[in-house]
Amino acid sequence: MSETRKKIYEALIDGATDGLSGQQLYDHVRKRVPKTTSKKLVRAALLALTDPDVNDKHVLDVIYALAIRHRLDTLQAQDGDQDDEPVATVPVLKKSKSELRGGVSGGGLEAGRRDDAG
């Protein structure tokens, strides 16, 4: 484990144990580890979530919520970059009800049952 991830992990656990959550917890981590990025925070949070020594439900809930928030922030940032590109539309092909019904024949199933019986 990298030294930065370990420091972020420890700051997450300490802050959540002290009752911090949300933006307060994030600020606490940033204060202790100024090089914290969303990606590093999410990875350290996943480490905390999988650590068997961390068993306080409230601490785990707070860390999970912070990790999800920052993971979604990175996804939204990526989506924001793609908004400038035109979106190609794909035509939706619909089958008629008769085509859908015709695709499954009951005769084959009945024939299979008769063969098994005989």
Wavefront OBJ file of the C-alpha trace (Angstrom):
o trace
v 0.000 0.000 0.000
v 1.327 3.428 -0.878
v 2.218 5.824 1.903
v -0.318 8.421 0.706
v -3.153 5.882 0.639
v -2.252 4.747 4.145
v -2.333 8.346 5.423
v -5.699 8.971 3.745
v -7.029 5.714 5.202
v -5.929 6.694 8.701
v -7.401 10.189 8.327
v -10.710 8.696 7.155
v -10.898 6.306 10.093
v -9.855 8.952 12.632
v -12.279 11.567 11.304
v -15.227 9.192 11.013
v -14.512 7.829 14.505
v -14.526 11.393 15.837
v -18.014 11.896 14.378
v -17.135 13.798 11.199
v -19.055 13.099 8.014
v -19.593 14.487 4.547
v -17.747 17.690 3.734
v -16.323 17.940 7.262
v -14.697 14.524 6.919
v -13.373 15.414 3.468
v -11.906 18.675 4.819
v -10.328 16.741 7.707
v -8.675 14.328 5.272
v -7.500 17.179 3.007
v -6.030 18.992 5.990
v -4.036 15.932 7.060
v -3.125 14.814 3.532
v -3.113 17.799 1.132
v -2.299 15.550 -1.862
v -5.671 13.817 -1.565
v -7.532 13.365 -4.839
v -10.993 11.873 -5.308
v -9.467 8.750 -6.808
v -7.078 8.291 -3.872
v -9.881 8.971 -1.413
v -12.139 6.335 -2.983
v -9.358 3.745 -2.966
v -8.497 4.434 0.674
v -12.201 4.280 1.561
v -12.530 0.881 -0.118
v -9.547 -0.283 1.880
v -11.280 0.871 5.068
v -14.527 -0.832 4.053
v -12.755 -4.150 3.553
v -10.650 -3.939 6.720
v -11.967 -6.531 9.195
v -10.675 -4.437 12.109
v -13.113 -1.623 11.264
v -16.436 -2.877 12.583
v -18.309 0.256 13.699
v -21.375 0.476 11.456
v -21.586 4.263 11.699
v -17.926 4.701 10.695
v -18.400 2.329 7.754
v -21.588 4.118 6.650
v -19.892 7.525 6.751
v -16.842 6.319 4.823
v -19.046 4.532 2.284
v -21.156 7.653 1.708
v -18.066 9.811 1.205
v -16.532 7.288 -1.201
v -19.722 7.072 -3.268
v -20.032 10.857 -3.418
v -16.486 11.270 -4.662
v -16.785 8.374 -7.093
v -19.883 9.948 -8.583
v -18.130 13.335 -8.731
v -15.396 11.821 -10.895
v -18.003 10.237 -13.167
v -19.892 13.515 -13.523
v -16.648 15.319 -14.348
v -16.000 12.802 -17.118
v -19.574 13.131 -18.395
v -19.218 16.916 -18.436
v -16.316 16.597 -20.861
v -18.420 14.542 -23.237
v -21.431 16.866 -23.293
v -19.852 18.975 -26.019
v -19.817 16.060 -28.461
v -22.919 15.327 -30.538
v -24.797 12.232 -29.487
v -25.594 9.762 -32.235
v -29.078 8.363 -32.007
v -29.656 4.697 -32.618
v -32.975 3.698 -34.171
v -35.046 1.310 -32.085
v -36.370 -1.674 -33.984
v -39.662 -2.996 -32.715
v -41.106 -6.366 -33.535
v -44.810 -6.731 -34.067
v -46.830 -8.826 -31.637
v -47.267 -11.552 -34.255
v -43.492 -11.768 -34.788
v -42.954 -12.035 -31.049
v -45.599 -14.777 -30.681
v -44.349 -16.657 -33.731
v -40.813 -16.923 -32.395
v -41.726 -19.620 -29.822
v -43.527 -22.722 -30.935
v -45.249 -24.892 -28.386
v -45.092 -27.977 -30.630
v -41.401 -28.471 -30.076
v -41.866 -28.496 -26.349
v -44.689 -31.023 -26.487
v -42.698 -33.274 -28.813
v -39.777 -33.210 -26.420
v -42.003 -34.252 -23.532
v -43.451 -37.163 -25.504
v -39.954 -38.411 -26.386
v -38.921 -38.360 -22.736
v -41.966 -40.368 -21.726
v -41.434 -43.130 -24.306
l 1 2 3 4 5 6 7 8 9 10 11 12 13 14 15 16 17 18 19 20 21 22 23 24 25 26 27 28 29 30 31 32 33 34 35 36 37 38 39 40 41 42 43 44 45 46 47 48 49 50 51 52 53 54 55 56 57 58 59 60 61 62 63 64 65 66 67 68 69 70 71 72 73 74 75 76 77 78 79 80 81 82 83 84 85 86 87 88 89 90 91 92 93 94 95 96 97 98 99 100 101 102 103 104 105 106 107 108 109 110 111 112 113 114 115 116 117 118
